[in-house]
Amino acid sequence: MQHLQAFKFELMPTGEQARKMRQFAGACRFVYNKALALQKENHEAGGKFIGGFAMKKRFTEWRSGSEAPWLSDAPRHPCDEAILALDRAYKAFFEGRMSFPRFKRKGEHDGFTYPDKKQIKLDRENGRVFLPKLGYVRYRNSRDVLGEVRSATVSLRAGKWYVSILTAREVEAPVPHGPAVGIDVGVARFVTLSDGTFIAPLASFRKHEQRLAKYQRRMSRKVKGSANWKKSKARVQRIHARIADARSDFLHKASRTISKNHAMIVVEDLKVRNMTRSAAGTVDAPGRKVRQKAGLNKAILDQGWGEFRRQLEYKTAWRGGYFIAVDPKNTSRTCPCCGHISAENRKTQALFACIKCGHEANADHVGALNVLAAGHAVIACGGMAQSGHPSKQEPAETTIAIAA
């Protein structure tokens, strides 16, 4: 089976290479915004949607015209890829998966993609990658790049340049091993498994919140656009990058540990975007407990539930296991012993106490057991050919040691 994987490294460009990369990112941003403006004008005039390949012919005219002669200095394929990215964004909007495409701003998600593998050369021994019109660029060779190179994406983040190298390789079909497990995510405990183990939360944003607010206040006192304002903005961006890097590292280690040791993983199909909506309401109908809800929203977003689920899903597929998302309704209100459902079963956040049979346990552990039971019900109804066959285990209140 074919295995696609991206390897991301920090680049170490020369001053001239860094200048060119900013120029190429600006060219791709210009092409994207010009194509978007043309699509809007064409739509207002009653014309049909311009497809990606037809738009690339327009780009040839822009490149050879007098309006933007500097476009000829940028590589052709990354600019074409920017047009195709807009085409994909429109298709996602028409399918209801994304909002309407917006114009790109300088300094936000700057980058460009080389889609042609023939133009990319990787010097694995010396830690260099050859990119058209840039030459060989050094990168921090922290791990081996496995497989055949397919594409390379260069991006700017918090003042540093990165390259993401997409590769493809053939691997043997994996054989899943380990028991089935149900997972309950929360704020007090990041993850609680149905076997009783749990992972404590990292809360990377909370650890840097005061420091971030301090430098944000300093930036707000500067004249916008001045040299001092740009220095303050760069410092704030570095703090945001450190928070995101710590969260990403934590989520990757947690998802790797769980997917490696379990053949079937069952999670709740949570709608995080809906759960973290503001409770402020409107002027006519103001919300209740707005500050408490804002604090809960901040804690949920700090945990990264959506990204954790995404990583679990593809890593479980890599290892040949089963990933199942079940309806979260009543998973925290159902007694795992007698099956009684009541909101009074969970009077506090931490304790579950069934009002019918008297069963008491940690509320998150009860939720994980109910999620696992719902996953087995999905398998029984769906008729899966293979699945994990877990045995019921006694809860063990221990913390998982996450491997790197």
Secondary structure, DSSP 4 states (H G I P E B T S, - for coil): -EEEEEEEEEEE--HHHHHHHHHHHHHHHHHHHHHHHHHHHHHHTTPPPPPHHHHHHHHHHHHHSSS-GGGGGS-HHHHHHHHHHHHHHHHHHHTTSS-------TTSS-EEEE--GGG-EEETTTTEEEETTTEEEEE---S---SEEEEEEEEEETTEEEEEEEEEEE-PPP---S-EEEEEE-SSSSEEETTS-EE----HHHHHHHHHHHHHHHHHTSPTTSHHHHHHHHHHHHHHHHHHHHHHHHHHHHHHHHHHH-SEEEEE---HHHHT----B-SSSB-SSHHHHHHHHHHHHHHTHHHHHHHHHHHHHHTT-EEEEE--TTTTTB-TTT--B-GGG--SSSEEE-TTT--EEEHHHHHHHHHHHHHHHHHHHHT-S-------------B-----
